[in-house]
Amino acid sequence: MLQIVVWKEPDASVPSAIVRADGKISIPLIKEVDVMGLTPLELERMLTERISKLIHGADVTVIVKEITSRKVYMLGGLKKEGPLMLPASMTVLQAINAAGGLSEYAKRKKIYILRNENGQQQRLPFDYQAVIKGERMEQNILLRPDDTVVVPQ
């Protein structure tokens, strides 16, 4: 979700522009804009150039308000399964907590993370019992977008 601010032009500004699945946003005056793959600075330059044709001396600022495309997937013996929004950094233990914790039937020593790395799927072990005791802390890795945490039952 982006905020587009055109200085001193509230009618040309957009408080919340959602980037659609097709990579575009809609804004007044110039309608559809393809933003896929652009940094906020690149988008500012492009919008300033396009809006300046309609508003002399336009000054555009782009603010990233929310990132909703970074997810991990929680599967199996958890109180809440499904996609989980991934903030800047989250460990396996934090993700399990965010999913409501383990169910009573979860196999705490057999949890693993599925990760795609260079086209290959990796299976990374996670022993919940050991980690909460302060052992095998190297298993409490930072999750990456599209990781799947599997908790066997």
N, C-alpha and C positions, 0 to 999 in steps of 0.2 A: 504494500500500500504506500503510495507516494503522496506527498503534499506539494502542489505546484503553486508558488507564490509569485505573482507579477506585481512588482512594487508599485504602489499607488493605483492599482487597477484591480479592485476586488471582483469585478465582474469577469475578469479574465483568469482569475485564480481558481484553484480547485483544492478544497481542504482535504479530500480523501479520494485519490484516483487509484482504483484497484487495477492491477495489471492482470488482464484476462489470460486465459489459457493460450490464446493466439499471440500473446506477447505485446498486445496493444493497450493503450489507454485512450479515453475520450476526454478532450478538454475543449472549452469554448473557443471560438474563432477559427481554430485549425482542425477541429474534429478529431479524427483518428490519428494516433501517433504510434509508430512501432518503436517500442523501448527495449525489446529483447536484446540482451547482451551489452547494453550501454551502462556505463557508470553514471552516478548522479551528475558528475561534472560534465560528461559528454552530453547527457540529456539537457542540462542547463544551456550549453552552447547551442545545441540544435534548436531548442525551443526559443531561445533569445533571437536567433537568426530568423526563424519563421514568424514569430510574433512581431518582430521589429518591422516587418513589411506592412503590418496593420496598425501598430502602435509605435510612434516615433520614440526612440530611446528606451525601449522596454528593457527592464532588468528582471530576469527570471531566476528564482531560487528553487531547487528541487531538494526536498527533505524526505528521506526514507523513514516512514512512520512505523512500519511493521513488516516483518519478513515471515511469511506463512508457508513458504515452500520447503523449509528444512524440517524433515520429519524422520523419526525412527519408528519402528513398528514393534509392538509388544505382543507376544503370542504365547499362549499356554496357561500355566498355572498362576495367573495373576488375578487380582480382584477386578481389574479393568483392562481388557485387551483392546488392541487397536492402535491407530496412529497416534503419535505423541509429538507435539511441537518441540523442536530441538532449538534451545537457545544457543548463544555463542559457545558455551561449553557445558556438557553434562556427562557424568560418569554413568557406568552401568548401575551402580547402587542408587544413584539419584534418580535414574529412569525407573527403576523398580519401585522406588518410593512414590514417584509421580503417578505411577499406574496403580496406586492404592496398596502396594505391597503384594506379597506372595499369598496364594491361597493355601489352605491347610494341607492340600494334597501335593503341593509343589515339591519336586525333587531338588532340594536346595544345593546339592553338590554336583548336579548334572546340567546346570544352566550353561548356555553357550550363545555366542553372538555370531550371526552370519553376516559377512562383509564381502562385497565385491571389490577386488583389488586388481587392476589391470586385466579385467575380463575373467579373472579366476575367482571362484567363491572360496573364502576362507571360513573356517570354523574355529572361533576363539573361545576357549573354556573360561567359565566363571564359577567359582565355588563360593556360593553365598555364605555358607557356614564359616569358611575360613576367613573371608574378607571382613565379616562383621566382628571377628575376633582379632582383627589387625594382622592376620597372616595373608600371604599371597596377594598383597596389595597391588602387585604389578598386573593382576587380572582385572582390577577395577579401572579399566581404560576409559578414555574419553570417546564417546560415541561420535560417529560421523553420519551425515545425512544418508538415509536409505539403509542403515544398519537394521537388522532384525534381532531382537533379544528373544530367545526361545527358552521357555521355562517348562521342561517336561513334567508331566503329572504321573 
